[in-house]
């Protein structure tokens, strides 16, 4: 799955590309296909999730 981050100035709730409507949730567009070529001129960027931090637990003996 591909994810794209909308620019902060983008306020619409959906975007239509080649007749397909994509929902914009919390500034992120998700798609099964790479649609970056159409979003790039609108200043969207590829969304990269932050890696989750591992939690280390130590036990006292």
Buried (B, 14 or more C-beta within 10 A) or exposed (E): EBEBBBEEEBEEEEBEBEEEEBEBEEBBBEBEEEBEEBBEEEEBEEBEEEEEEEEEEEEEE
